[in-house]
Amino acid sequence: MANKLDDSLPSPDELRDALRAVVDPEAGMNIVDLGLIYRVAVENGVVVVDLTMTSPACPVGDIILEEVEAALRAALPAGTPTDVALVWEPPWEPAMMSDEARRHFNW
């Protein structure tokens, strides 16, 4: 349930759009279209993002997490708390990619 504080923040869809600026350097595709963003929510004034990597052994995971935090800071009012969680369930699979990503990879 949203509250008045949540109403002053960008919507989850707007935040998801902001996260399109984060590109997985190995795949050359943004993390939203890759299907790596599992959840974007605004809960009691906190922006919550659950994301995964294509593999637990992803060598650029730390870079992607830093870029997610930076993209959120750029899209949010200064001082807005965020909770970015790296999750492994469900495991990522290519079927999670957007149609645009599938076309990019010719799948």
PEJO-V481878 format. One record per pair of residues at least 12 apart in sequence whose ideal C-beta (glycine too) atoms are under 10 Angstrom apart, sorted by the first residue. I is the first residue (numbers start at 0). J is the second residue. If there is no record, write none. Layout:
i=<I | I>
j=<J | J>
//
This chain:
i=<0 | 0 | 1 | 1 | 1 | 1 | 2 | 2 | 2 | 2 | 3 | 4 | 4 | 4 | 4 | 4 | 5 | 5 | 5 | 5 | 5 | 5 | 5 | 6 | 7 | 7 | 7 | 7 | 8 | 8 | 8 | 8 | 8 | 8 | 8 | 8 | 9 | 9 | 9 | 9 | 9 | 9 | 9 | 9 | 10 | 10 | 11 | 11 | 11 | 11 | 11 | 11 | 11 | 12 | 13 | 13 | 14 | 14 | 14 | 14 | 14 | 14 | 14 | 14 | 14 | 14 | 14 | 14 | 15 | 15 | 15 | 15 | 15 | 16 | 16 | 16 | 16 | 17 | 17 | 17 | 17 | 17 | 17 | 17 | 17 | 17 | 18 | 18 | 18 | 18 | 18 | 18 | 18 | 18 | 18 | 18 | 18 | 18 | 19 | 19 | 19 | 19 | 20 | 20 | 20 | 20 | 20 | 20 | 21 | 21 | 21 | 21 | 21 | 21 | 21 | 21 | 21 | 21 | 21 | 21 | 21 | 21 | 22 | 22 | 23 | 23 | 23 | 23 | 23 | 23 | 23 | 23 | 23 | 24 | 24 | 24 | 24 | 24 | 25 | 25 | 25 | 25 | 25 | 25 | 25 | 26 | 26 | 26 | 26 | 26 | 26 | 27 | 27 | 28 | 28 | 28 | 28 | 28 | 28 | 29 | 29 | 29 | 29 | 30 | 30 | 30 | 30 | 30 | 30 | 30 | 30 | 31 | 31 | 31 | 31 | 31 | 32 | 32 | 32 | 32 | 32 | 32 | 32 | 32 | 32 | 33 | 33 | 33 | 33 | 33 | 33 | 33 | 33 | 33 | 33 | 33 | 33 | 34 | 34 | 34 | 34 | 34 | 34 | 34 | 34 | 34 | 34 | 34 | 35 | 35 | 35 | 35 | 35 | 35 | 35 | 35 | 35 | 35 | 35 | 35 | 36 | 36 | 36 | 36 | 36 | 36 | 37 | 37 | 37 | 37 | 37 | 37 | 37 | 37 | 37 | 38 | 38 | 38 | 39 | 40 | 41 | 41 | 42 | 43 | 44 | 44 | 45 | 45 | 45 | 45 | 46 | 46 | 46 | 46 | 46 | 46 | 46 | 46 | 47 | 47 | 47 | 47 | 47 | 48 | 48 | 48 | 48 | 48 | 48 | 48 | 48 | 48 | 48 | 49 | 49 | 49 | 49 | 49 | 49 | 50 | 50 | 50 | 50 | 50 | 50 | 50 | 50 | 51 | 51 | 51 | 51 | 51 | 51 | 51 | 51 | 51 | 52 | 52 | 52 | 52 | 52 | 53 | 53 | 53 | 53 | 53 | 53 | 54 | 54 | 54 | 55 | 55 | 55 | 55 | 57 | 57 | 60 | 61 | 63 | 64 | 64 | 64 | 65 | 67 | 67 | 67 | 68 | 68 | 71 | 93 | 94>
j=<42 | 43 | 40 | 41 | 42 | 43 | 41 | 42 | 43 | 44 | 44 | 41 | 43 | 44 | 45 | 79 | 40 | 41 | 42 | 43 | 44 | 45 | 46 | 41 | 41 | 44 | 76 | 79 | 41 | 44 | 45 | 46 | 74 | 75 | 76 | 79 | 39 | 41 | 46 | 71 | 74 | 75 | 76 | 79 | 39 | 41 | 38 | 39 | 40 | 41 | 46 | 47 | 48 | 39 | 39 | 74 | 36 | 39 | 40 | 41 | 46 | 47 | 48 | 70 | 71 | 74 | 75 | 81 | 31 | 36 | 38 | 39 | 48 | 31 | 39 | 70 | 74 | 31 | 39 | 67 | 70 | 71 | 72 | 73 | 74 | 75 | 30 | 31 | 35 | 36 | 39 | 48 | 50 | 66 | 67 | 70 | 71 | 74 | 31 | 32 | 36 | 70 | 66 | 67 | 69 | 70 | 73 | 74 | 33 | 35 | 36 | 50 | 62 | 63 | 64 | 65 | 66 | 67 | 68 | 69 | 70 | 71 | 63 | 66 | 35 | 52 | 53 | 57 | 59 | 60 | 62 | 63 | 66 | 58 | 59 | 62 | 63 | 66 | 52 | 53 | 54 | 57 | 58 | 59 | 63 | 53 | 59 | 96 | 100 | 103 | 104 | 103 | 104 | 96 | 97 | 99 | 100 | 103 | 104 | 97 | 99 | 100 | 103 | 50 | 51 | 52 | 53 | 63 | 66 | 67 | 70 | 50 | 96 | 97 | 99 | 100 | 95 | 96 | 97 | 98 | 99 | 100 | 101 | 102 | 103 | 50 | 51 | 52 | 53 | 91 | 93 | 95 | 96 | 97 | 100 | 103 | 104 | 50 | 51 | 53 | 91 | 92 | 93 | 94 | 95 | 96 | 97 | 100 | 49 | 50 | 51 | 52 | 53 | 57 | 63 | 67 | 85 | 91 | 95 | 96 | 48 | 49 | 50 | 51 | 67 | 95 | 49 | 50 | 51 | 84 | 86 | 88 | 89 | 91 | 95 | 50 | 84 | 86 | 71 | 82 | 75 | 79 | 82 | 80 | 79 | 80 | 79 | 80 | 81 | 82 | 71 | 74 | 75 | 79 | 80 | 81 | 82 | 83 | 80 | 81 | 82 | 83 | 84 | 64 | 67 | 68 | 70 | 71 | 81 | 82 | 83 | 84 | 85 | 82 | 83 | 84 | 85 | 86 | 88 | 63 | 64 | 67 | 83 | 84 | 85 | 86 | 91 | 84 | 85 | 86 | 87 | 88 | 89 | 90 | 91 | 95 | 64 | 85 | 86 | 87 | 91 | 90 | 91 | 92 | 93 | 95 | 96 | 87 | 90 | 91 | 85 | 87 | 90 | 91 | 85 | 91 | 85 | 85 | 85 | 83 | 84 | 85 | 83 | 81 | 83 | 85 | 81 | 83 | 83 | 106 | 106>
//
